């Protein structure tokens, strides 16, 4: 593993890490993180793939982890910028340094949603979606729906206005978020168009042109994810993709927990074979 620095077209410096195997197999995997999740969460998974010859790159979106400024208040970032600028910097990097490698992308939660914001997504051989969906609140069960309306409809905008950013860690929702990213997250939850509404806000979107095979992984104990939301994402945002669905049962986890993030914890290493098999 080695640290690398990526330069975006608007001059921002992103922290990334490259995992290079002893015997490269000519394939590279990009890992797009979930909202407020630092790239370190994916290190064990990346090392696992490297053992099979895959080169892997992880990175932090601007405002997250090692790509965070000294002060988040007033910092300009959004999920749309993560997709149009930050993810673009990653695809520029791998095309320059690994031009002849076959390319794959793992999109965790929002990491799958931003694929439609980058024209270079067309150059990936296959995708893996983990814990991602069209996250509209209407797809959730009654209890989770109530929490979502209270949290994202009332508390989140008020708290973000007070702090100048959203201190998500106080609510068990990962890293603190720049205000623009928090606003986009609110759109994903409360707007019926969800992901498609974000895509409407960028100059060009490419989701409907992507026609690759995709492994769509969902954990049965992910309370914020529903089968309806997953199906809506594939039919309304990525209608040309060829999905293969995999529901992960908690009994498959050594600690009986997967949830929204724990799929990538080292104790769930046995679950990663489904991804290695898919891209082999």
N, C-alpha and C positions, 0 to 999 in steps of 0.2 A: 504494500500500500504506500502510495506517495501523494502528498498534498500538491494540488495544482491550482492555479489562479486563472479564472476565466473572465475575459473582458466583454461586457455587453456593448451593443452598438451605441448606447447612450452614455457610455463611459463608466458604468458601475463595475466594481470588481466582486466577483462571486467566489466563494470558497468551494472547492471540489476535491475529491479524492479518486485516484485511479488505482484499480486493483489489476495488476498484470500477472498472469500465470507463468510458470516456468516453461510450459510448452503450449503456446497460444494455438487455438484451433481456428483462428481466422474469423471469430465472431465477437462482437462487442454488445454489451447490455447497458442501457441507460436506465437509471432508477429515478423516477420522478416522485418526490416525497408527497405525503399527505399534508394537509393544512396544519401548520404549527408543529410539524415533526422534524427534528434535526436529522441530518444525514447519518449520524452515528448509529441510529436505530437499524440502519441497513448494512452496517459493516460486516456483521457475522454472515448475513445472507450473501453479500458480495464475495467474501472469502470462500464461502461454500461453492459458488459458481466458478471461481477462479481455479479451484481444485480440479475442475473438469475441462480446463483450458480456455474458459471464457474471460475476456477482458471486461471489466465492469467499471462504470463511472457513477459516482454519487455526487450530489451537490446540494447546497442550501440556497433556497430562493432568497432574494434580497429581503432584509428585515428579519430573517430567521437564522438561528444558530451562529455559525462563524461568518455569515454574510449580513450580520446585524450591525447597524451603526451604534455609536455611543449612546445616542438618544433616539427613541422611537417617536417621541412626540413631534408631529409635523413632518415625519419622514414620508416621502412619496413612494408608495408601492401599492400594488393591487394584484389580485389573481390574474387579471388581464395582462398586467406587466410581466408577471411570472411566466405567462404563456408566450407572449409576443417578443419579449426581450431576453429573459433569463433562459428559458428552454431553447430559444434560438441560439444563444451563445454556446450551449452544450452541443447542439447538432452541428454548428459551425466547427467546433473543436474536433469532434470525432470524424467529420468529413475531411478535415485537413490532416489530422494525424493518423487516421485509420481509413483511408479512402477505399481500400479494396476489401475491407471486412464486411461481413454480413451483419446487419444492425437489428437489434431488438430493443423494445422499450417495456419496462415495468411501470405501470401507472398506479400508484396507491392513492385511492380516494381522489382528491382534486388533481393529483398527478396524472390521472387518466382524462380528466375533463379538459385540461389545457392542451392536449394533443391536437385538438381541432383549431388551435390558434397559430399553428406553425406549419408552413407549407412543406417543410422537410420531413414531416411525419409520414409523407408518402414514400419515403425511402427506407422505412423499416420493414423487415421481412414479416415479423409477427409482433403482436402486442400481448401483454398480460395485464389484466385489470384486477386489482385486489381491493375489495371493500369500497367499490365505487357504484354510484347510481345517479339517477335524476332525483335530487334530494328534497324535492318539494314536500312540505309538511303534510300535505293531504294524503301521502302514501304511508304515513306512520300510524302506529296503533294509538288508541285514545290517550293513554298515559304519556307516551313519548311526545305525542302531538301537543298536549297541554304544556309540557316542559319547553318545547320548541317555540310555541307562541309567546310564552312568558320570557324565555331567555333571549330569543332573537328579535321578538317583536317589541319588547319593552326594555329589558335590562341592558342588552348589548349596545344599542344606540345611545342610551343615556350615559352609560359608563364610558363608552368610547369618546363621547363629547367632553366628558369631565377630564379624562386622562390625556386625551389627544392620541390615544392608541387603545387597543383592547387588551387588557391584562388577562388573557385567556387561562394562564396557569392557575389563577385563583379559583377557577371553576372546573379544573381538571380537564381542560380542553387543549392542552399542549402549550407551545411557546406563545408569548405575547405577540399580537399581530399589529402591523401598521393599520391605521384607520381605514385606508382604502381597501385592504385585504379583508378587513372585518365587514366592510360595507358589501363587498362582493359575496362574502359568505352568507350574509343576511339575504341577499338576492336569491342565492341557491336554495335557501330554506323556505322563504316566504313567497317568492314569485312562482306562479304556476308553471311558467316556461322554464324556470330553474336554469340549467346549464345553457339552454338555447338563448335565454335572455342575456347571459354574459357574452355569448358569441355574437349576438346582434350588436353589441356595443363596441366591437373592434372593427377596424377597417376591412379586413378580409377574414373569412373563416373557412376551414377546409374539412370540417367533420364529415360532410356528406360525400366527399370524394374518397375517403379512406375505405378500402375494400379488403384489407388483410384479414387473415385468421386472427382470432383473439380468444385467449383463455380467460374466462370471467369467473373469478373466485369470490365466493361469499361464505362467511362464517355464520353458523346457525345462532351463535350467541352475540352477534353484532346487533344491538337493539336499535341502532340508528339506520339500519339497512333493511330494506324489504325486497322481496322478489318482484313486487310490482314496480318499485323504483328502478331496479336493475333492468327489467324488461323495457321500461319506458326509455331509459338511456339508450339502449341498443336499437330500439325501433324508431325513436324520434331524433336522436342526436347522431348516432353512428349507424344509419340504416343499411349501408352497403357492406358493413363488416360481416365476417363469417364467425359467429360466436360458438364457443364450446363452453358449457356451463359446468362448474364444479362447486357443489355445496360441501363445505368442510364441517364435519360433525365434531362436537366437543370431545367425544370419546377418542378421536384421532390425535388429540393433543395430550402430551404427557402430563401436563398440569391441568387438563380439562378446561383450558381457557384460551380463547383466540380473540374474540371481540373485534374491535376496529383496528387495533395496532399490533396486537400480540402475535399475529401470524409471523412477523419478522423477528420475534425474540428467539434467542439461540436455543431455548428449551423446546421450541417448535421446529427444530431443524428437520425432523422427519417429514414435515409437511412440504418442504421445499422441493422434494423430488417431482411433484406434479409439474412444477415450472421447468426443471431441468429436462424432464421427459418431453415437454411440449416444444422446447426450442432445440432439442438435440437432432 
